[in-house]
Amino acid sequence: MGFVSTVSVIIPTWNRSAALKRAVRSALSQSHPPLEVLVCDDGSTDDTGQVLRSIGDSRVVWLPGERGGRPAIPRNRGLSHSRGEWLAFLDDDDVWLPEKLEMQLLAAQSRSCQAVCSDAWRVTPDAPGKEPLVGGESRVLSFAEMLTANRVVCSSMLVRKDVVSAAAGFPEAKDLAAIEDYALWLRVADLAAIAYLASPLVDYNDDPKASIRNNRVTVFEQRQIVMNNFIDWKGANGCRCSLRYWRVKARLLLEQLSQRFQS
């Protein structure tokens, strides 16, 4: 490649040392080697530290912390310790394909984008084979498209550190647990272009038993929480939301009314 870009990999983890080892090795095995792999521990009580030491690679940095119960907290710890120009996020039970970072950096260069995500292979426990998680063609994700739904697989995102810093990192509010990544990507989409690559570059572990998602909150309610957080963030920066935001918000309200009438 005719360019050299430094990448910090950020992996939040909690009591999942066996899966974590696979994730870390997939990051270390990239055709574009990362500068560092920051494993941000959310208070693990298993053998996570021992497993990481056994890997024997100086690029792996263990950042232990107290149990917070929300991925945003360890991810932000990684952000504050990172040294790379780019940040790549990886969940501890997902695995990257070997050319992920290289393909994304090339796409960022050719498309002049400051963030690049991709499709992923959905891997379901006890189910044969795997299938694309997102689908669709390669394109630039518009802010309006991101308003309607989260199109970004967290473990696929590569984004410039200065953009994430300008977006104030992952919001740590309790009501955003498990959707804090969507809240950040919406901010990123407001600040920079996000390229989406249709080629799956991640094996995404879709195991409901291992998820921290709150099933008591509907998808509509989650979107409302994220958009209210976005309004607060814009307000804190002295900005007002654009007309396109309010148009989407009005459409969501109409969808909610329609669902109520149908139920």
Secondary structure as GFF3:
##gff-version 3
##sequence-region A 1 263
A	DSSP	beta_strand	7	13	.	.	.	ID=ss1
A	DSSP	alpha_helix	17	28	.	.	.	ID=ss2
A	DSSP	beta_strand	36	41	.	.	.	ID=ss3
A	DSSP	alpha_helix	48	55	.	.	.	ID=ss4
A	DSSP	beta_strand	60	63	.	.	.	ID=ss5
A	DSSP	alpha_helix	72	81	.	.	.	ID=ss6
A	DSSP	beta_strand	86	89	.	.	.	ID=ss7
A	DSSP	beta_strand	95	96	.	.	.	ID=ss8
A	DSSP	alpha_helix	100	111	.	.	.	ID=ss9
A	DSSP	beta_strand	115	118	.	.	.	ID=ss10
A	DSSP	beta_strand	121	123	.	.	.	ID=ss11
A	DSSP	beta_strand	131	132	.	.	.	ID=ss12
A	DSSP	beta_strand	139	141	.	.	.	ID=ss13
A	DSSP	alpha_helix	143	148	.	.	.	ID=ss14
A	DSSP	three_ten_helix	154	156	.	.	.	ID=ss15
A	DSSP	beta_strand	158	160	.	.	.	ID=ss16
A	DSSP	alpha_helix	161	166	.	.	.	ID=ss17
A	DSSP	three_ten_helix	174	176	.	.	.	ID=ss18
A	DSSP	alpha_helix	180	191	.	.	.	ID=ss19
A	DSSP	beta_strand	194	197	.	.	.	ID=ss20
A	DSSP	beta_strand	202	205	.	.	.	ID=ss21
A	DSSP	three_ten_helix	208	210	.	.	.	ID=ss22
A	DSSP	alpha_helix	219	236	.	.	.	ID=ss23
A	DSSP	alpha_helix	243	262	.	.	.	ID=ss24
###
